[in-house]
Amino acid sequence: MDEKTLSLRAALAQDRLEEFVRQAQALGVTLDKGSDFERAGPADGAAA
């Protein structure tokens, strides 16, 4: 990986998440809110 490219792991460890997001957007990465698991809701189908 290019040394100038900030990985998500490094961004989280160094409190540089905003920089990571700006970098990803500049590279054309689509960032979604939440994970597939969060959007899926409870596994048993009960309301949260």
Residue pairs with C-beta under 8 A, 6 or more apart in sequence:
1 7
5 23
6 16
6 19
6 20
6 23
7 20
8 20
10 16
11 17
11 19
11 20
21 31
24 31
25 31
41 48
42 48
